[in-house]
Amino acid sequence: MSFRSKRESERLRSQGSSCTESFCSQYLVLNTIGHGFHAAVKLAVHRLTGTPVAVKMLLKRQQWCQQVTSEVEIMMRINHPNIVSLIQVIDTEKITYLIMELAKGNQLYSRIKEAGHLQEDEARGIFRQLLSAVGYCHEEGIIHRDLKPDNILVDTKGRIKIVDFGSATQVRPGQKLRTHYGTYAFSAPELFLGKFYEGPKVDVWALGVILYYMTVGKLPFEAVGLPLLRRQVVLGTYAEPLGLSEELQDLLSLLMKVNSQQRPTIPDLLTHPWLKIDSEGFPQPCKELIPLRPDPAILRAMQDIGFEAQEVKDSLDQKKFNQSMACYYFLEKQALQECDIPTRPHPCMTPFPTLDYPATSVRGLRRRGSEPRWLGSSSDSQGSDLGQTASHGLVKRASWPGSLLCRPHQITPTVELTHRISISDPCFYSVHSKGKKTINTKSTEDKSSASAEVKPVASRPWPKRFRGWVKNIRNGLMNLCCCIPSRKKPPLGHNRVVPQK
């Protein structure tokens, strides 16, 4: 895998929406569904189409700029049906907004907690999708480094989404890493030993812990204190569960090999006998139904509300993750849903996040080619809130929320500690080692610096000629949906009744 040059990275970042494309004029914030030390996740609605989205807002602080940039670049490269998708990036001086799909479902952790544990058949279907997504990342040179049930969403049909790439990194073939990110209970032995490690092998170990937790209902390594937990992991001692098939027990022993060189790769795992059982009996990830060329009907609808057709085409072709690209995606998604066509979040790239709300500023807009004519300046102000919550002196680990049905996640703030310990219900310890070795998360200074909550945006005054704008949208959507068969029932009294003979 070849790395992008610095110039290429800057070009990709510049393709995101500029700071003049005001976030508040495009999205209405409803509430907070996750928060942390340097990021917050908000539930918001796209004002023009009414589409609900998850907005990850990353605060631009000097010590986090590099990690924020890395997360943005990674999300812009990822395109997989089992990974949450990026739709738009709005980059301002102090905050980067990542407009993400609002994934359906609930955390895998909640599902396991409710059921006690999953049956092998159900666990197998989920694990296959996990291997598909993680294997894709490894092929692209991307290491997640924080795989755990909190960062996996499962819908009612058993389809999964991996979320929260805040700890992820990019590697070259053969490159080894040293920095420890992630959650202690899911960390491989080499991380506790402070050695250089191979990124893919660390993810494979975490997959083993997740599979154990799915099928047994508890973690394989769950000592009360960190020193005891470290000893358990380094020695690889865990209780062998009863009642599991021989094939599953064999797979678990391979995934959690203490010697990283003996752990299999993702392609090796796909050939394991346990994963070949009933291979046709589980839902396949929905396919990406995105045309190679923009749909003319959607382009006409966007022209009717003020977008320029060529600008929309360029935004899609160049993956700019701007307002035009996002609006096209929302309209296309609505059209496909009208036809009952399963869709996956589609813009094949991801925007980067920023966080920090000066309570004073929402700047007026200057219309660009990608903006519809009806957009005006917004006078709304938005307060900042990146709350950091602690329980029993431990910082809660951050997780990326994906849906309205999910319980609010506590995004793990990374503090200026060498080892950040955080509790996130089954994931007891969260870690990022780099620097000092003290642990103290009760600092009131941290709490006060990260407590400002971004409040829901009050409805902004609509621009003049509002009625004309509504009419344009209605006409545009009518044109867009003209080819969709009507589902309306016939008027009362128009049903034909066959007389009985």
Summary of the structure (lengths in Angstrom):
residues: 501
radius of gyration: 23.9
end to end distance: 74.3
largest distance: 89.3
contacts: 1660
relative contact order: 0.18
helix: 34%
strand: 14%
